[in-house]
Amino acid sequence: MKGTIRYSLLMLAAAALLALGGCRGTGRRAAALFSGNGRSAAAAADSLAPLGAAGRGGLDSRPEAFAPGDSVPEALLASRGPAAFFSAVPVDSAVFARMSGRSYRDGCPVAVEDLRYLRVLHRDLSGRTLVGEMVANKSIAGDLLEIFRELYDAGYPIERMRLIDDYDGDDEASMLSNNSSCFNYRRKAHMSSVSRHAYGEAVDINPLYNPYFRVTAAGARIVEPASAAPYVDRSADFPYKIERGDLCHRLFLEHGFHWGGSWTRSKDYQHFER
């Protein structure tokens, strides 16, 4: 008799879960209640706990539960609003642990206290909404939040936005991955002076498709990243291309940035600095 009552209660609980609908995984968890498999009712109830970040199959809808690179469901954006996913905060110990010895090394000309960790949303070419991250100087952090929010709202495509530390601070590797980034303590390309990236005051957008290009006095062509030679021809049609007068170009200029695509001795189509 007790077994019959217990089974009936489980059946009712599972039916109620199935009726909820709308929650990914609910049907699978309810089915587990039917099967029994020798588990107690308490163990079955434990299986209903959230699995973790929504971007990885769970039910946690908090913005901070989404890791950089996670896709954010459109239904969640409609209910929470995109603004919850845009923030700029001081660099904490966890973020600095990622940076130390990579983008932030001995001799860095900017104090950690003057840097900010940004989280934003961006869309890739397929239209997916992704969580992006970036470290920038506090002097431009507010501008970047406004720029990336307008780019996101307009559906302007940015393929990837992760800390360059995920590439061990290697600018070439980051560019090859078409990763948009900001802070990195390094020299200017083929020069001895420190880059504005070392201050967190320069941003590279979709760098694979918007390469650095220069012709030396001896006539040698320098392209960075090296595999981006096809994208030096700016008359060609290809994805993620920054063009003079497009939304990305206009927004950065409106916020007081200068575009490397306007330089005369070289071209750095990915680069905006202030």
C-alpha positions as CSV (number, residue, x, y, z in Angstrom):
1,M,0.0,0.0,0.0
2,K,2.8,2.4,0.9
3,G,4.5,1.6,-2.4
4,T,1.4,2.4,-4.3
5,I,0.9,5.7,-2.5
6,R,4.5,6.7,-3.1
7,Y,4.3,5.8,-6.8
8,S,1.1,7.8,-7.1
9,L,2.7,10.9,-5.5
10,L,5.7,10.6,-7.8
11,M,3.3,10.4,-10.8
12,L,1.5,13.5,-9.7
13,A,4.7,15.4,-9.2
14,A,6.0,14.4,-12.6
15,A,2.7,15.4,-14.3
16,A,2.9,18.8,-12.6
17,L,6.4,19.3,-14.0
18,L,5.3,18.3,-17.5
19,A,2.5,20.8,-17.3
20,L,4.9,23.7,-16.6
21,G,6.4,23.6,-20.0
22,G,8.8,26.3,-21.3
23,C,11.7,25.3,-19.0
24,R,14.4,23.4,-20.9
25,G,15.1,20.0,-19.5
26,T,11.8,19.9,-17.4
27,G,10.4,17.0,-19.5
28,R,13.6,15.0,-19.1
29,R,13.7,15.5,-15.3
30,A,10.0,14.6,-15.0
31,A,10.7,11.4,-16.9
32,A,13.4,10.5,-14.4
33,L,10.7,10.6,-11.7
34,F,8.6,8.0,-13.5
35,S,11.5,5.6,-13.9
36,G,12.3,5.2,-10.2
37,N,15.6,3.4,-10.8
38,G,15.6,2.5,-7.0
39,R,16.2,6.2,-6.0
40,S,14.5,7.8,-3.1
41,A,12.0,10.6,-3.4
42,A,14.7,12.9,-1.9
43,A,17.1,11.9,-4.6
44,A,14.5,12.5,-7.3
45,A,13.9,16.0,-5.8
46,D,17.6,16.7,-5.9
47,S,17.6,16.2,-9.6
48,L,15.4,19.2,-10.0
49,A,18.1,21.6,-8.8
50,P,19.4,24.1,-11.4
51,L,22.2,22.7,-13.5
52,G,24.3,25.9,-13.6
53,A,24.6,28.7,-16.1
54,A,21.8,28.9,-18.6
55,G,24.3,29.2,-21.5
56,R,25.5,25.6,-20.6
57,G,22.1,23.9,-20.2
58,G,21.0,25.1,-16.8
59,L,18.3,27.3,-15.5
60,D,20.2,30.1,-13.8
61,S,19.2,33.3,-15.5
62,R,21.5,35.7,-13.6
63,P,23.8,37.6,-16.0
64,E,26.8,36.7,-13.9
65,A,26.0,33.0,-14.4
66,F,26.9,33.3,-18.1
67,A,30.6,32.8,-18.9
68,P,32.3,34.9,-21.6
69,G,31.4,33.3,-25.0
70,D,28.1,31.8,-23.7
71,S,25.1,32.3,-25.9
72,V,22.2,34.1,-24.2
73,P,18.7,32.9,-25.1
74,E,16.5,35.6,-26.7
75,A,13.6,34.8,-24.4
76,L,15.8,35.6,-21.4
77,L,16.9,38.9,-23.0
78,A,13.3,39.8,-23.6
79,S,12.4,39.3,-20.0
80,R,15.5,40.6,-18.3
81,G,16.6,43.3,-20.8
82,P,20.1,43.6,-22.3
83,A,21.2,46.3,-19.9
84,A,21.7,43.7,-17.1
85,F,24.5,42.2,-19.1
86,F,26.5,45.4,-19.5
87,S,28.9,46.4,-16.7
88,A,32.3,47.9,-15.9
89,V,33.9,47.1,-12.6
90,P,37.4,47.3,-11.0
91,V,39.6,44.4,-11.9
92,D,39.2,41.9,-9.0
93,S,41.7,39.2,-7.9
94,A,40.1,36.5,-10.1
95,V,40.5,38.6,-13.3
96,F,43.9,39.8,-12.3
97,A,45.0,36.2,-11.8
98,R,44.2,35.6,-15.5
99,M,46.1,38.7,-16.6
100,S,49.2,38.4,-14.4
101,G,52.3,37.4,-16.4
102,R,50.2,37.6,-19.7
103,S,48.7,40.9,-20.6
104,Y,49.9,42.5,-17.3
105,R,53.6,42.1,-16.8
106,D,56.4,43.8,-14.9
107,G,56.9,47.4,-16.2
108,C,53.3,47.9,-17.2
109,P,52.7,51.7,-17.4
110,V,49.2,51.6,-16.0
111,A,48.2,50.6,-12.4
112,V,45.7,47.8,-12.1
113,E,43.5,50.2,-10.1
114,D,43.1,52.3,-13.3
115,L,41.8,49.4,-15.3
116,R,38.2,48.2,-15.6
117,Y,36.7,44.8,-16.4
118,L,33.9,45.1,-18.9
119,R,31.1,42.6,-19.7
120,V,28.9,43.3,-22.7
121,L,26.7,41.6,-25.2
122,H,27.6,41.2,-28.9
123,R,26.2,39.4,-31.9
124,D,28.1,37.2,-34.2
125,L,27.5,36.9,-38.0
126,S,24.7,34.3,-37.4
127,G,22.9,36.7,-35.1
128,R,23.5,34.8,-31.9
129,T,23.8,37.0,-28.7
130,L,27.1,36.2,-26.9
131,V,28.6,37.4,-23.7
132,G,31.8,39.4,-24.3
133,E,34.5,40.6,-21.9
134,M,37.3,43.2,-22.1
135,V,39.8,45.0,-19.9
136,A,40.1,48.7,-20.6
137,N,41.4,51.9,-19.0
138,K,38.8,53.5,-16.7
139,S,39.0,56.7,-18.8
140,I,37.3,54.9,-21.7
141,A,35.2,52.3,-20.0
142,G,32.0,54.3,-20.0
143,D,32.5,55.1,-23.7
144,L,33.0,51.4,-24.6
145,L,29.9,50.4,-22.8
146,E,27.9,52.9,-24.8
147,I,29.6,51.9,-28.1
148,F,29.1,48.2,-27.6
149,R,25.5,48.6,-26.5
150,E,24.7,50.6,-29.7
151,L,26.5,48.0,-31.8
152,Y,24.6,45.2,-30.1
153,D,21.2,46.9,-30.5
154,A,22.0,47.4,-34.2
155,G,23.0,43.8,-34.7
156,Y,26.6,44.9,-35.8
157,P,28.6,41.6,-35.9
158,I,31.5,41.0,-33.6
159,E,32.6,37.4,-33.7
160,R,34.5,37.0,-30.4
161,M,35.4,39.1,-27.4
162,R,37.6,37.4,-24.8
163,L,40.5,38.6,-22.7
164,I,43.7,38.3,-24.6
165,D,45.0,36.4,-21.6
166,D,43.0,33.4,-23.0
167,Y,45.6,33.5,-25.8
168,D,48.5,33.8,-23.3
169,G,48.8,37.5,-24.1
170,D,49.8,36.6,-27.7
171,D,48.4,39.3,-30.1
172,E,49.0,37.2,-33.2
173,A,47.0,34.2,-31.8
174,S,44.2,36.5,-30.6
175,M,44.0,38.2,-34.0
176,L,43.9,34.8,-35.8
177,S,40.9,33.9,-33.7
178,N,39.2,37.1,-34.8
179,N,39.1,38.1,-31.1
180,S,38.3,41.7,-30.3
181,S,40.3,43.0,-27.3
182,C,41.7,46.1,-25.6
183,F,44.3,46.0,-22.8
184,N,47.7,44.2,-23.4
185,Y,51.1,45.5,-22.3
186,R,53.1,45.3,-25.5
187,R,55.0,47.4,-28.0
188,K,53.7,49.0,-31.2
189,A,54.0,46.7,-34.2
190,H,57.6,46.8,-35.4
191,M,58.4,49.7,-33.2
192,S,60.1,50.2,-29.8
193,S,57.5,52.6,-28.3
194,V,54.7,51.2,-26.1
195,S,51.3,50.7,-27.7
196,R,48.2,52.4,-26.5
197,H,47.0,48.9,-25.7
198,A,49.5,48.9,-22.8
199,Y,47.4,51.7,-21.3
200,G,44.1,50.1,-22.1
201,E,43.3,53.0,-24.4
202,A,43.1,51.1,-27.7
203,V,40.6,48.6,-29.0
204,D,40.9,46.1,-31.8
205,I,37.7,45.0,-33.5
206,N,37.4,41.8,-35.6
207,P,41.1,41.9,-36.2
208,L,41.4,38.9,-38.6
209,Y,39.3,40.7,-41.2
210,N,40.7,44.1,-40.4
211,P,44.5,43.6,-40.4
212,Y,47.5,45.8,-39.9
213,F,49.2,46.5,-43.2
214,R,52.4,48.3,-44.1
215,V,54.9,48.4,-47.0
216,T,58.5,48.9,-46.0
217,A,61.0,51.2,-47.7
218,A,62.4,48.2,-49.4
219,G,59.0,47.2,-50.7
220,A,58.2,44.4,-48.4
221,R,54.6,43.9,-47.4
222,I,53.9,43.4,-43.7
223,V,50.4,42.0,-42.8
224,E,49.3,41.1,-39.3
225,P,47.9,38.6,-38.7
226,A,50.0,37.0,-41.4
227,S,47.1,35.0,-42.8
228,A,45.0,38.1,-43.3
229,A,46.5,39.1,-46.6
230,P,43.3,38.6,-48.6
231,Y,41.6,41.2,-46.4
232,V,44.1,44.0,-47.2
233,D,42.1,44.6,-50.3
234,R,39.4,46.8,-48.9
235,S,37.4,46.9,-52.1
236,A,36.6,43.2,-51.7
237,D,33.4,42.0,-50.0
238,F,33.9,39.9,-46.9
239,P,32.3,39.5,-43.4
240,Y,33.2,41.6,-40.3
241,K,34.9,44.3,-42.4
242,I,35.1,47.8,-40.9
243,E,34.5,50.5,-43.4
244,R,34.8,54.3,-43.2
245,G,31.4,55.6,-42.3
246,D,29.9,52.3,-41.1
247,L,28.3,52.2,-37.6
248,C,31.4,50.9,-35.8
249,H,33.6,53.6,-37.4
250,R,31.1,56.4,-36.6
251,L,30.5,55.4,-33.0
252,F,34.2,55.2,-32.1
253,L,34.9,58.6,-33.8
254,E,31.9,60.2,-32.0
255,H,33.5,59.1,-28.7
256,G,36.8,60.7,-29.5
257,F,38.7,57.7,-30.9
258,H,41.1,57.8,-33.9
259,W,41.0,55.0,-36.5
260,G,44.1,53.2,-37.6
261,G,42.5,52.8,-41.0
262,S,43.1,56.5,-41.6
263,W,46.8,56.4,-41.0
264,T,49.1,57.2,-44.0
265,R,52.4,55.3,-43.4
266,S,50.5,52.2,-42.4
267,K,46.9,50.9,-42.0
268,D,45.5,49.3,-38.9
269,Y,41.9,48.7,-39.9
270,Q,41.0,46.9,-36.6
271,H,42.4,49.6,-34.4
272,F,40.7,52.5,-32.5
273,E,42.7,54.5,-29.9
274,R,42.2,57.5,-27.7
